[in-house]
Amino acid sequence: MSSFSNSSMASVDEGRYCRYGNEALLKTSLTQLNSGRRFLTYRISKKMGGCDYFLLYED
């Protein structure tokens, strides 16, 4: 996983779908810089042909 660059925060309900209508997944960062931080993203990474949807999540 890459480190975070987006400063936006959202709840799961606010960020549930990307702009293409794909349901986002709640994931947890494993990087040293952001270890344990949660974020919403599309299930297929941009590298694998998915969209680049990304939004930090805060309880």
Residue, then its C-alpha position, 0 to 999 in steps of 0.5 A: m500500500s502507498s502512503f496517504s496524500n488525501s486530507s479528506m475524511a469521511s464516514v463509511d456512509e459518506g464514502r461508500y461508492c466511488r464516482y463510477g458507482n462501485e462500492a468502496l471497501l474499508k481497508t487498513s494501512l500497513t505502511q510504516l508511515n500510516s500504520g493502522r489508519r483506515f481508508l475507503t478504496y475500490r476493491i481493485s487497485k488502480k495498478m490492476g485496472g480499477c479506479d483511483y478512489f481513495l478517502l481517509y476514514e475516521d470513526 
